[in-house]
């Protein structure tokens, strides 16, 4: 952290650039380079300007990245109520559904008009829409007794940042299978809005030998949620802000 005394007493660009480089928290490379270039090439900054710039760089650098959330999610065992414990440290992100013995299944919703069958198997959707806001989408597939389901199918499709679906190819469309611990994740973007709907993802989930769950996932505090005729707050994502986008979590409970 940059000491407050130094911020208020030293406005010289070279000094501030050195302080930024000394930050222990990770900083997005583009922001780091831009900040240091500005500071080292500019004349002495006006009173207060250096303090404000350095503070915002520090604040940005202190935020975790999507990768940090994903690593924590992937490497930390799940705490299942039916087991009462995990193999090691409890997971940092709690289950998005209150899973207990014989808990209710994840609500089903309409497929919508833009589903395309035979999607490719992939996790990286973000490269399909490089201009969109990045979001890592992750979660578990669980049984009604809170047991993780391995090799469950997860199929995802959604609009791009402008609210448009690719109905010709497979941009922002694909599927994958849960790992041995029932975990799944996609690297994608925040979908845009299109007329008549709030912001959402479309998902299909199927455990081996089970029924297909077709549903949708939503964002909290969206103005369109209350106007959307099928919005269901039980399908809200747990969204965390990161320094390079967002991390969204949802755990499906399937039959």
Secondary structure, 3 states (H helix, E strand, C coil): CCCHHHHHHCCCHHHHHHHHHCCCCCCCHHHHHHHHHHHHHCCCCCCCHHHHHHHHHHHHHHCCCHHHHHHHHHHCCCCCCCCCCCCCCCCCCCCCCCCCCCCCCCCCCCCCCCCCCCCCECCECHHHCCCCCEEEEEEEEECCCCCECCCCEEEEECCCCCCCCCCCCCCCEEEEECCCCCEEEEEEECCCCCCCCCCEEEEEEECCCCCEEEEEEECCCCCCCCCCCCCCHHHECEEEEECCEEEEECCEECC
